[in-house]
Amino acid sequence: MAGGGFVIFRKDTLGSDQPLMLALVRHDGILDIPKGGCDPGETKFSAAIRECFEECSISLDSNEMVFSDLPFETEVLNVYCASTEKVPMVTSNPHSGVLEHVSYKWVGKEEFCNNCLTYLIQPINHFYSCHSNSYNI
C-alpha cells in the first residue's frame, strides 16, 4: 500500500518539555496516526490530508504544516508533520461508514512509541526530534 499520514502535534505544547502528539486509538488499543492508502491519481501528500480529515475530522491548513517538504518515508507510506489547535473528532469514515478508531488522546513520545504500530516509531521519533531541536527542548 502506498499512502500518506500525519504526525500531528498539539500547538500549545510546542516548546514545552513534552510536546504532545495526536494518537488515534484503535479497537485493539494500539495507537495510530491518521493515515491511509492513495486513491487512484492521488499523491501521498493528498492522501495524508484526506485521511486526516476522514479519520479525525481535522482539515489541515497550509499554515499548520511543519517540515511538509521533508516527509519521512517508510516502506509503506510517507509521513508528514503538522501542528494544530483544532480539536479532533473520531467519526466513521464518510465514504465507507467504517469506524477505524474508537477514540483519540494527546500523548508524549514515550507513550506513543511504546504502544504504536512498529513502523510508526521511526517517523514519530524523527518529527519529535525535529521539534525538540527547533525549540531547544
Sequence and secondary structure as in RCSB ss.txt:
>XXXX:A:sequence
MAGGGFVIFRKDTLGSDQPLMLALVRHDGILDIPKGGCDPGETKFSAAIRECFEECSISLDSNEMVFSDLPFETE
VLNVYCASTEKVPMVTSNPHSGVLEHVSYKWVGKEEFCNNCLTYLIQPINHFYSCHSNSYNI
>XXXX:A:secstr
  EEEEEEEEGGGTTSSS  EEEEE TTS EE SEEE  TT  HHHHHHHHHHHHH     GGGEESTTS EE S
SEEEEEEEE         TTT     SEEEEE HHHHHHTB GGGHHHHHHHHHHHHHHHT 
